[in-house]
């Protein structure tokens, strides 16, 4: 079984930090690709002994707000 998760990647100093917003698991890497691959591994390890939580349908967008 495979499950699709929503991920945010942000640059923090010299690292890219990837966070799964569906379960709050985080990992990092020197590149965007490495951070995502590390996050994938972390999620797989997390759910090895857990029953996977199937995320609800989620929509992610950006919006502009005048401040």
N, C-alpha and C positions, 0 to 999 in steps of 0.2 A: 504494500500500500504506500502511496506517496501523498503527502499533504502539502498544499501551497501555503506559505507563511508570508506575511508582510514584513519587510526589512527596511530600516533606515540606516544609511551609512553617513557618518560625519567625520571630518578631518579634525583631529585634536593633536596639535603640535606635530610630531613626526609620525603619527599613527593614524590609521583609518579605523574607526570604531563602528562595528556593525551591530545593530540591536534589532532583535525580533520583537515587534510591537505586540504580537499576539500572546507572547508568554514571558517577555522581559528577559530573555537570555541574550547575553552580550559577548562578543569576542572582538579581537583586533588583529590587524596585520599591517605590513609596511605598504601594501597596495590595496586598492578597493577589492580586487579579485581575491587576494589572500585573506582579507578580513571576512569576505562572504564565505569562502571555503572553510575557514576556521569556525565561523558561526554554524555552518551546515554540520560540521563534525560535532560541535558542542550540543546542538539540538538532537542529533542522533544519539549521542551518549546520554543525554538527559532522559530521553524517552525509551532507552533500552529496557529499563525496568518499570516504566510507567505506561499506563494506557494513554495513547496520544489524545490530545484535546483537539478536536476539529474546530478551527476558528470559524466564527460567523462571517458571513459575507461582509467585507470591509471596503470602504471607498476612501482613498487618500487623495487629497488635492491640496493646492496652495490657495491662499487668498491674500489680497492686499487690503490693509487697513490704514486709513489716514490717522496719524497721531500728532 
